[in-house]
Amino acid sequence: MKKEIHPQYHTKTKVVCNCGNTFETGSTQKTLKVELCSKCHPFYTGKQKLVDTAKRVEKFEARVNAQKNIAKGKKGKKVKRAEKGKKDQQKNVEKENNQ
């Protein structure tokens, strides 16, 4: 290995999680700050916890709900044709009754 090109390796690096858990490991940095650790990660704890800092889930759910609301007001071609046919029949019956 070439000398003087590799970063210094610290055998006692302190890792601090957002949940408050701390532990030591080895790294090229003296301290590490992490969002999730084995004490608070949903895979290890079995508790579901959404870690969504950009509100992506809420934005997606809002879009899906908006699309559902729009779709409720729309009717398919077959329904429109059937309604038009019923209206035409009613007009024909009214014309026959008037004559």
C-alpha positions, 0 to 999 in steps of 0.5 A: 500500500502507498503511504500518506494517501489513506485516511486515518482509521479511528478504532473508537468512533462514536455513533449517535442515533436520533433516538438517543442510542449510542455505540462505538464502531470503527470508521475514518470519522471520529463521530457519526450521526445517523437517523436510524439504528438497530434500536429504532429501525422498523425491521428490527423492532417490528413496529411500523414507523414512517420516516418521510421527511419530504411528505412524499407519502401524504403527497401521493395519497392526496393525488390518488384521492384527487384522481378518485374524486374526479373519476367518480364524476365521470361516466363511461361511454356505455353508460352515456349511450344508455342514458342517451338512448333512454332520453331518445325513447322518452322523447319518442313516447312523448311525441307519440302521445302528443299526436 
